Amino acid sequence: EKDEPGEEVRVTYRELLELTCRLGNTLKRQGVKRGDRVTIYMPPCPLAVASMLACARIGAVHAVVFAGFSAESLADRIQDGWCGCS
């Protein structure tokens, strides 16, 4: 469902699986591996769902922060979750 009533995006299970696999491979190419922590910052949409599933698929721990937070609040959440830290 989008913000406007009557607007929706439909995704089949196959489309979701393909997108999830592509995102998982992209994350792996970027160096994300099992046990790493990832913050997903995007509005609720099929791509956000696929991003969460891609992290789970490769074994990365993920935290979801939906749009609407200030830069400072977002930074606090990323730091609290130890995402992006070595």
The 8 nearest C-alpha neighbors of each residue, nearest first, counted from 0:
[[1, 7, 6, 8, 2, 4, 5, 44],
 [0, 2, 3, 6, 7, 4, 8, 44],
 [3, 1, 4, 0, 6, 7, 5, 43],
 [2, 4, 1, 6, 5, 0, 7, 8],
 [5, 3, 6, 2, 1, 0, 7, 8],
 [4, 6, 7, 3, 0, 1, 2, 8],
 [7, 5, 1, 4, 3, 0, 8, 2],
 [6, 8, 0, 1, 5, 9, 4, 3],
 [7, 9, 10, 0, 6, 1, 45, 44],
 [10, 8, 7, 11, 45, 0, 14, 12],
 [9, 11, 14, 15, 8, 12, 45, 13],
 [10, 12, 14, 13, 15, 9, 16, 17],
 [11, 13, 15, 14, 16, 10, 17, 9],
 [12, 14, 16, 11, 15, 17, 10, 18],
 [15, 13, 11, 17, 16, 12, 10, 18],
 [14, 16, 12, 18, 13, 17, 19, 11],
 [15, 17, 19, 13, 14, 18, 12, 20],
 [18, 16, 14, 20, 19, 15, 13, 21],
 [17, 19, 21, 15, 20, 16, 22, 14],
 [20, 18, 49, 53, 16, 22, 17, 21],
 [19, 21, 23, 17, 22, 18, 16, 24],
 [22, 20, 18, 24, 23, 19, 25, 17],
 [21, 23, 25, 19, 24, 20, 53, 18],
 [24, 22, 53, 20, 26, 25, 21, 19],
 [23, 25, 27, 21, 22, 26, 20, 28],
 [26, 24, 22, 28, 23, 27, 21, 29],
 [25, 27, 29, 23, 31, 24, 28, 22],
 [26, 28, 31, 24, 30, 29, 25, 32],
 [29, 27, 25, 30, 26, 24, 31, 23],
 [30, 28, 26, 27, 31, 25, 24, 32],
 [29, 31, 27, 28, 32, 26, 25, 35],
 [32, 30, 27, 26, 29, 35, 33, 59],
 [31, 33, 35, 59, 27, 30, 34, 57],
 [34, 32, 58, 59, 35, 57, 31, 60],
 [33, 35, 59, 58, 60, 32, 36, 31],
 [36, 34, 59, 33, 32, 60, 31, 37],
 [35, 37, 60, 82, 61, 59, 34, 38],
 [36, 38, 61, 82, 60, 62, 39, 35],
 [39, 37, 62, 61, 63, 40, 82, 77],
 [38, 40, 63, 64, 62, 41, 37, 61],
 [41, 39, 64, 65, 63, 38, 66, 42],
 [40, 42, 65, 66, 39, 47, 43, 64],
 [41, 43, 65, 66, 44, 47, 40, 64],
 [44, 42, 47, 41, 65, 45, 48, 46],
 [43, 45, 47, 46, 42, 48, 1, 0],
 [44, 46, 48, 47, 49, 43, 10, 15],
 [47, 45, 49, 44, 48, 50, 18, 43],
 [48, 46, 50, 44, 45, 49, 43, 51],
 [47, 49, 45, 51, 50, 46, 52, 44],
 [48, 50, 19, 46, 52, 47, 51, 53],
 [51, 49, 47, 53, 48, 52, 46, 54],
 [52, 50, 48, 54, 53, 49, 47, 55],
 [51, 53, 55, 49, 50, 54, 56, 19],
 [54, 52, 23, 56, 19, 50, 55, 51],
 [55, 53, 59, 51, 56, 52, 57, 58],
 [54, 56, 58, 52, 53, 57, 59, 51],
 [55, 57, 53, 54, 58, 52, 23, 59],
 [58, 56, 54, 55, 59, 33, 53, 23],
 [59, 57, 33, 55, 56, 34, 54, 60],
 [60, 58, 33, 54, 34, 35, 57, 36],
 [59, 61, 36, 35, 34, 37, 58, 54],
 [60, 62, 37, 38, 36, 59, 54, 63],
 [63, 61, 38, 39, 37, 64, 60, 80],
 [62, 64, 39, 38, 40, 65, 61, 51],
 [65, 63, 40, 39, 66, 62, 41, 38],
 [64, 66, 42, 41, 40, 63, 67, 43],
 [67, 65, 42, 41, 68, 40, 64, 43],
 [66, 68, 65, 69, 42, 64, 73, 41],
 [69, 67, 72, 66, 73, 70, 65, 71],
 [68, 70, 72, 71, 73, 67, 74, 66],
 [69, 71, 73, 72, 74, 68, 75, 67],
 [70, 72, 74, 69, 73, 75, 68, 76],
 [73, 71, 75, 69, 74, 70, 68, 76],
 [72, 74, 70, 76, 71, 75, 68, 69],
 [73, 75, 71, 77, 72, 76, 70, 78],
 [76, 74, 72, 78, 73, 77, 79, 71],
 [77, 75, 79, 73, 78, 74, 80, 72],
 [76, 78, 74, 80, 82, 75, 79, 81],
 [77, 79, 81, 75, 80, 76, 74, 82],
 [80, 78, 76, 81, 77, 75, 82, 74],
 [79, 81, 77, 82, 78, 76, 62, 36],
 [80, 82, 78, 79, 84, 77, 83, 36],
 [83, 81, 36, 80, 77, 84, 37, 78],
 [82, 84, 81, 85, 36, 37, 77, 78],
 [85, 83, 82, 81, 78, 36, 77, 80],
 [84, 83, 81, 82, 35, 36, 78, 34]]
